[in-house]
């Protein structure tokens, strides 16, 4: 016992105890020493093959985090903007969906690179670089964004349960609390299990929208034309407003924190060549997964364009209305059912990744490790209470408005995640030989500027116009 007291484990000591006599050295470029790795229970828990292994073996070892990130780009919060864009303007805004996903691919590449090279997730990097007051502000903003994302998941799942089984929205909102225990059950069985569940739900979403595309019989030449940016997107105020909404709903701030952490679940060699291999395959993983997310978002817009815009139903912007109209307009009874199944799968997928993002942010910014069930109940409780009240008082219309508000909140927080990410990955003192090249850094700042300006415009139009 005496020996244990003299040499306590640093991982078991509370943060308020006296620092050890020889604190860990501060690495170049950082103001504080590195602490315990992100998601320590699964850190480096997945083996990767040697550098001499085949391309496909290495790709399969790194495959998974990208799909978990892609979930955030096809969550229920995206559906309303995609439906509104397709119903009102046909295929024209497909170019905005494509550009938004290209932005996301670049930012997720930077997030993965930060985690692999520095061994820090974005939350830890912010705490280690900025002063404590700045870090606390960033933490609060990120928690608000995660709560807003959780709100979208709660509402989306409740709407899906209502569409599939006729459950009142208040019941559906209440039932979403149960997914806390489902998440914890799977999380205790290993990280690969969670990745597999996310992959399975993503396949369901993908398959449902393949069916929707087939039965809606869209104008394929119109789709190709819509992928080319049109001047009307900027000159038409109504189109510009929805375009900004699509951009704001697509690039999710909590995904940057999430990706920078979960790439560290791979047990890579901590050498320059090992890190280069990890960055290469992590980027392939996330880029391919985000193409799947692009297909889903584009499919929602294309289905709305083919089913509603083509038939003169320009004002369909509500998920519930879209569900009711799909079957009679398309003449396919299963169209509405598959739409609701995809929505439910989307909400449950986002729940899994939202749980991890919340844990990462709290551990990274505060070095506070709550029991997963407690952390999840706090976040879900923050989301469930307003959703339940609005569903009870205002019904479907109120929850739809609340869903849109959640996306506005996410837009407000986005720049506070993007700017530090670009700063850190462009800093040679922090990244060494992995520092962003001037071209990449320039494009990243351009993307950041576009996102900030457009989201500021969206917020102004929402609250003051």
matplotlib code that plots the C-alpha trace (Angstrom):
import matplotlib.pyplot as plt

x = [0.0, 2.8, 4.5, 1.2, 0.9, 4.4, 3.9, 0.3, -0.9, -1.3, -4.4, -6.1, -5.2, -7.9, -6.9, -6.9, -3.9, -0.4, 1.6, 4.4, 7.9, 9.0, 6.0, 6.0, 7.9, 6.0, 6.4, 7.5, 4.6, 2.4, 1.8, 0.9, 2.1, 0.1, -2.2, -3.9, -4.9, -8.3, -10.9, -8.3, -10.4, -10.2, -6.9, -4.7, -7.0, -7.2, -4.2, -3.0, -0.8, 2.8, 3.8, 4.6, 1.0, -1.2, -3.1, -6.5, -5.4, -4.3, -7.4, -9.6, -7.7, -8.3, -11.8, -14.5, -13.9, -14.9, -18.3, -18.8, -17.9, -20.1, -23.1, -23.1, -23.4, -26.7, -28.4, -32.0, -30.9, -29.9, -33.2, -35.4, -33.0, -32.5, -36.3, -37.0, -34.2, -35.4, -39.2, -38.7, -35.8, -35.6, -32.0, -30.3, -29.0, -27.2, -24.1, -24.3, -24.6, -21.5, -19.5, -20.4, -19.2, -15.9, -15.4, -16.1, -13.6, -10.8, -11.7, -12.1, -8.7, -7.1, -8.9, -7.6, -4.1, -4.1, -5.1, -2.6, 0.4, 0.1, -1.7, -4.3, -7.9, -9.1, -10.5, -7.2, -5.3, -7.4, -6.9, -3.1, -2.7, -5.2, -5.5, -8.0, -10.7, -10.5, -10.7, -13.7, -15.5, -14.7, -15.9, -19.3, -19.8, -19.0, -21.4, -24.1, -23.5, -23.6, -26.8, -28.2, -27.2, -28.7, -31.9, -32.0, -31.5, -34.3, -36.8, -35.8, -36.2, -39.5, -40.9, -39.7, -41.5, -44.6, -44.5, -43.8, -46.0, -48.3, -46.7, -47.5, -44.4, -44.3, -44.0, -41.4, -39.3, -39.6, -38.5, -35.3, -34.0, -33.8, -31.1, -28.7, -28.7, -28.4, -25.3, -23.7, -24.2, -22.5, -19.8, -18.7, -18.1, -15.3, -14.9, -15.2, -18.7, -19.8, -18.2, -20.0, -23.4, -22.9, -21.9, -25.0, -27.3, -25.6, -26.2, -29.9, -30.1, -28.2, -30.5, -33.7, -32.6, -31.5, -35.1, -36.4, -34.3, -35.5, -39.3, -39.1, -37.7, -35.8, -34.5, -30.9, -29.8, -31.3, -29.2, -26.0, -26.9, -27.6, -24.2, -22.7, -22.9, -25.5, -25.4, -29.0, -27.8, -26.2, -28.5, -31.8, -32.3, -34.6, -32.2, -29.2, -30.9, -31.6, -28.1, -26.6, -28.9, -27.6, -24.0, -24.6, -26.4, -23.8, -20.5, -20.9, -18.5, -18.6, -17.4, -14.1, -13.6, -14.9, -12.6, -9.5, -10.0, -11.3, -8.5, -6.3, -8.0, -5.6, -2.3, 0.1, 3.8, 4.8, 7.3, 7.2, 6.5, 3.8, 2.0, 2.2, 0.5, -2.1, -2.9, -3.1, -5.6, -7.6, -8.1, -9.2, -11.6, -13.2, -13.3, -15.1, -17.5, -18.3, -19.1, -21.7, -23.0, -23.1, -25.2, -27.7, -28.1, -28.3, -30.8, -33.1, -32.9, -33.4, -36.4, -38.0, -37.3, -38.7, -41.7, -42.7, -41.1, -42.0, -45.6, -45.9, -45.7, -43.1, -43.8, -43.1, -40.3, -41.5, -40.4, -43.9, -45.5, -42.8, -43.6, -47.3, -47.0, -44.3, -46.5, -49.5, -47.3, -45.0, -47.6, -45.4, -46.8, -43.4, -41.8, -43.1, -42.2, -38.6, -38.3, -39.3, -37.0, -34.1, -35.0, -35.1, -31.7, -30.2, -31.3, -30.0, -26.7, -26.2, -27.0, -24.0, -21.5, -23.0, -22.4, -18.7, -18.3, -19.7, -17.3, -14.4, -15.2, -15.6, -12.5, -10.4, -11.4, -11.9, -9.9, -13.1, -14.1, -17.7, -19.2, -20.6, -24.2, -24.1, -22.6, -25.2, -28.1, -27.1, -26.7, -29.9, -31.8, -30.8, -32.2, -35.3, -36.8, -37.3, -38.3, -40.9, -42.4, -42.5, -44.0, -46.7, -47.6, -47.2, -47.1, -45.4, -45.1, -43.3, -40.8, -40.0, -39.2, -37.1, -35.2, -34.3, -33.3, -30.9, -29.1, -28.8, -27.1, -24.7, -23.9, -23.1, -20.6, -18.9, -16.2, -15.0, -14.0, -12.7, -10.4, -8.4, -8.1, -6.6, -4.3, -2.9, -2.4, -0.6, 1.8, 5.2, 6.1, 3.2, 3.1, 6.7, 7.1, 3.3, 2.5, -0.1, 1.5, 0.9, -1.7, -3.7, -3.4, -4.6, -7.5, -8.4, -8.5, -10.6, -13.1, -13.1, -13.8, -16.7, -18.3, -18.0, -19.4, -22.3, -23.2, -23.1, -25.4, -27.7, -27.9, -28.6, -31.4, -32.8, -32.9, -33.0, -34.5]
y = [0.0, 2.4, 1.8, 2.6, 5.9, 7.0, 6.2, 6.9, 6.4, 9.8, 8.5, 7.8, 11.1, 13.9, 17.1, 19.1, 17.2, 18.6, 18.3, 15.7, 16.9, 16.4, 17.5, 16.2, 18.5, 21.0, 20.0, 22.7, 24.9, 24.1, 26.0, 23.0, 19.4, 16.6, 14.8, 11.4, 10.4, 11.1, 8.4, 6.5, 3.4, 2.7, 4.6, 2.6, -0.4, -1.4, -3.0, -1.9, -4.0, -3.3, -0.9, -3.8, -5.1, -4.7, -1.5, -3.1, -4.7, -1.3, 0.4, -2.0, -1.4, 2.3, 2.0, 3.2, 6.6, 8.2, 6.7, 7.9, 11.4, 11.2, 10.5, 14.1, 15.2, 13.3, 13.8, 15.0, 18.6, 18.4, 17.0, 20.2, 22.4, 19.7, 19.2, 22.9, 23.4, 20.6, 21.5, 25.2, 25.3, 21.8, 20.6, 24.0, 23.8, 20.4, 22.4, 23.8, 20.3, 19.3, 22.3, 21.9, 18.3, 19.4, 21.9, 19.1, 16.8, 19.3, 20.2, 16.5, 15.8, 18.6, 17.2, 13.7, 15.0, 17.0, 14.0, 11.6, 14.0, 15.7, 12.9, 15.6, 15.9, 19.4, 20.0, 19.1, 21.2, 24.2, 23.8, 23.3, 26.4, 29.0, 30.7, 29.2, 31.9, 31.4, 27.6, 27.8, 30.0, 27.5, 24.7, 26.4, 27.1, 23.5, 22.1, 24.4, 23.0, 19.4, 20.1, 21.6, 18.6, 16.3, 18.3, 17.6, 13.9, 13.9, 15.7, 13.6, 10.3, 11.5, 12.5, 9.2, 7.2, 9.3, 8.6, 4.9, 3.9, 6.9, 7.6, 11.1, 13.4, 13.7, 9.9, 9.8, 12.5, 10.6, 7.3, 8.8, 8.7, 4.9, 5.1, 6.1, 2.6, 1.1, 3.3, 2.3, -1.4, -1.3, 1.1, -1.4, -4.1, -2.3, 0.5, -1.8, -2.7, 0.9, 1.4, -1.6, -0.4, 3.0, 1.3, -0.9, 2.1, 4.0, 1.2, 1.3, 5.0, 4.6, 1.7, 3.6, 6.6, 4.4, 3.2, 6.8, 7.9, 4.9, 5.5, 9.3, 8.9, 12.2, 14.2, 12.9, 15.6, 18.1, 16.5, 16.9, 20.5, 21.2, 20.1, 23.1, 26.3, 28.7, 32.6, 32.4, 30.9, 34.2, 36.7, 35.1, 36.1, 33.2, 30.7, 32.2, 31.9, 28.2, 27.7, 29.1, 26.9, 23.8, 24.9, 25.6, 22.3, 20.3, 21.3, 20.2, 21.7, 18.7, 16.4, 18.1, 17.3, 13.8, 12.9, 14.3, 11.9, 8.6, 8.4, 7.7, 4.4, 2.9, 1.6, 3.2, 3.5, 6.8, 7.6, 9.9, 7.1, 5.6, 8.9, 9.5, 6.1, 6.9, 10.3, 8.8, 6.1, 8.2, 10.8, 8.1, 6.7, 10.1, 11.2, 8.1, 8.2, 11.9, 11.0, 8.6, 11.5, 13.7, 11.0, 10.9, 14.7, 15.0, 12.2, 14.0, 17.1, 15.2, 13.2, 16.5, 18.1, 15.1, 14.5, 18.1, 20.7, 18.9, 18.7, 22.3, 21.7, 24.4, 25.1, 21.6, 22.3, 20.2, 16.6, 15.5, 17.0, 15.4, 12.0, 12.4, 13.5, 11.1, 8.0, 9.7, 11.9, 9.1, 6.3, 4.1, 3.1, 2.1, 5.5, 7.1, 4.1, 4.0, 7.7, 7.4, 4.3, 6.4, 9.2, 6.9, 5.3, 8.8, 9.9, 6.8, 7.0, 10.6, 9.6, 7.2, 9.8, 12.6, 10.6, 10.2, 13.9, 15.0, 12.8, 14.0, 17.7, 17.4, 15.3, 17.5, 21.0, 20.2, 17.0, 15.8, 12.2, 11.5, 8.1, 7.7, 7.1, 10.3, 12.4, 11.0, 11.6, 15.3, 16.0, 14.1, 15.8, 19.3, 18.3, 16.4, 19.1, 21.8, 19.3, 17.8, 21.2, 22.4, 19.1, 19.3, 22.9, 23.4, 19.9, 19.1, 22.7, 23.7, 20.8, 21.6, 25.2, 24.0, 21.7, 24.7, 26.7, 23.9, 24.3, 28.0, 27.4, 25.0, 27.6, 30.1, 27.8, 26.5, 29.2, 28.6, 25.1, 25.7, 28.7, 26.9, 23.8, 25.7, 27.6, 24.5, 22.4, 25.4, 25.9, 24.4, 24.4, 22.1, 20.0, 19.9, 18.3, 17.7, 21.4, 22.3, 23.3, 27.0, 26.0, 23.9, 26.5, 29.2, 27.1, 26.3, 29.9, 30.7, 28.0, 29.3, 32.8, 31.7, 29.7, 32.5, 35.2, 33.0, 31.9, 35.5, 36.4, 33.5, 34.5, 38.2, 37.1, 34.8, 37.3, 40.8, 40.6]
z = [0.0, 0.9, -2.5, -4.2, -2.3, -3.3, -7.0, -7.9, -11.4, -13.1, -14.9, -11.5, -9.9, -10.0, -11.8, -8.6, -7.0, -6.8, -10.0, -10.1, -9.3, -13.0, -15.2, -18.8, -21.1, -23.3, -27.0, -29.5, -30.7, -27.7, -24.5, -22.4, -22.2, -23.9, -21.6, -21.8, -25.4, -26.7, -26.0, -24.0, -23.7, -27.5, -28.3, -30.7, -30.1, -33.8, -35.4, -38.8, -41.2, -41.9, -44.6, -46.9, -46.8, -49.9, -50.5, -49.8, -46.5, -45.3, -46.6, -44.8, -41.5, -41.8, -43.1, -40.6, -39.1, -42.5, -42.4, -38.8, -39.9, -43.0, -40.8, -39.7, -43.3, -43.9, -40.5, -40.2, -40.1, -43.8, -45.0, -44.7, -46.7, -49.4, -49.7, -49.9, -52.5, -54.7, -54.5, -55.1, -57.6, -59.2, -59.7, -59.7, -56.2, -56.7, -57.4, -53.9, -52.4, -54.4, -53.4, -49.7, -49.7, -51.4, -48.6, -46.1, -47.7, -47.3, -43.7, -42.6, -44.2, -42.0, -38.9, -39.5, -40.1, -36.9, -34.8, -36.5, -36.4, -33.0, -31.1, -30.1, -31.1, -31.9, -28.4, -26.8, -29.3, -28.5, -24.7, -25.2, -27.4, -26.2, -22.8, -20.3, -20.8, -24.6, -24.2, -22.0, -24.5, -27.3, -25.1, -24.3, -28.0, -28.9, -26.3, -27.7, -31.2, -30.0, -28.1, -31.3, -33.3, -30.7, -31.0, -34.8, -34.1, -31.5, -33.8, -36.9, -35.0, -33.5, -36.9, -38.4, -35.6, -36.2, -40.0, -39.6, -36.7, -36.0, -32.6, -31.3, -31.6, -27.8, -27.4, -30.1, -28.4, -25.1, -26.7, -28.0, -24.4, -24.7, -27.4, -24.6, -23.3, -26.8, -27.5, -24.2, -24.9, -28.2, -27.1, -24.4, -27.1, -29.0, -31.5, -34.5, -33.4, -33.5, -36.9, -38.2, -36.9, -38.5, -41.8, -41.7, -41.1, -43.8, -46.2, -45.3, -46.0, -49.3, -50.4, -49.5, -51.7, -54.6, -54.6, -54.3, -57.3, -59.4, -58.7, -59.1, -62.6, -62.5, -65.5, -65.7, -68.0, -65.6, -62.8, -64.8, -65.6, -61.9, -60.9, -62.8, -60.7, -62.1, -61.7, -60.4, -57.2, -56.3, -58.1, -56.8, -53.1, -52.4, -54.0, -52.2, -48.9, -49.3, -50.8, -47.6, -45.6, -47.4, -46.8, -43.1, -42.6, -44.5, -42.8, -39.2, -36.5, -34.1, -36.9, -36.9, -33.2, -33.8, -36.7, -35.1, -32.3, -33.8, -36.3, -33.3, -32.7, -35.2, -33.8, -36.3, -36.1, -34.6, -37.3, -40.3, -42.7, -40.4, -40.0, -43.8, -44.4, -41.8, -43.3, -46.8, -45.9, -43.4, -46.2, -48.7, -46.1, -45.3, -48.9, -50.2, -47.2, -47.9, -51.5, -50.1, -48.0, -51.2, -52.9, -50.0, -49.9, -53.6, -53.7, -51.3, -53.4, -56.7, -55.3, -54.2, -57.6, -59.5, -57.2, -56.3, -58.5, -61.7, -60.6, -59.5, -55.8, -55.1, -51.4, -49.9, -47.4, -44.5, -43.9, -42.9, -46.0, -48.2, -46.7, -47.2, -50.8, -52.1, -52.5, -54.3, -56.5, -57.5, -57.6, -55.5, -52.1, -50.7, -51.5, -48.3, -46.2, -47.5, -46.9, -43.3, -42.7, -44.1, -41.8, -38.7, -39.7, -40.1, -36.7, -35.0, -36.8, -35.7, -32.1, -32.1, -33.4, -31.3, -28.1, -29.0, -30.0, -26.7, -24.8, -26.9, -26.3, -22.6, -22.1, -24.4, -23.1, -19.4, -18.9, -17.2, -17.8, -16.9, -17.0, -20.6, -19.5, -17.4, -20.2, -22.7, -20.4, -19.8, -23.6, -24.5, -21.7, -23.0, -26.4, -25.2, -23.0, -25.6, -28.3, -26.0, -25.0, -28.6, -29.9, -27.1, -27.7, -31.4, -33.0, -36.3, -37.5, -34.3, -34.4, -38.1, -37.1, -34.2, -36.6, -38.8, -35.7, -34.7, -38.1, -37.6, -34.2, -35.8, -38.5, -35.8, -34.1, -37.3, -37.7, -34.1, -35.1, -38.6, -37.8, -35.1, -37.2, -40.1, -37.7, -36.1, -39.3, -40.9, -38.0, -38.7, -35.0, -34.3, -37.5, -38.6, -42.0, -42.1, -42.2, -44.8, -48.1, -49.1, -51.7, -49.3, -46.6, -49.0, -50.2, -46.6, -45.6, -48.7, -47.7, -44.2, -45.4, -47.6, -44.8, -42.3, -44.7, -45.9, -42.5, -41.2, -44.0, -43.1, -39.5, -40.4, -42.7, -40.1, -37.2, -38.8, -42.3]

ax = plt.figure().add_subplot(projection="3d")
ax.plot(x, y, z, "-o")
ax.set_aspect("equal")
plt.show()
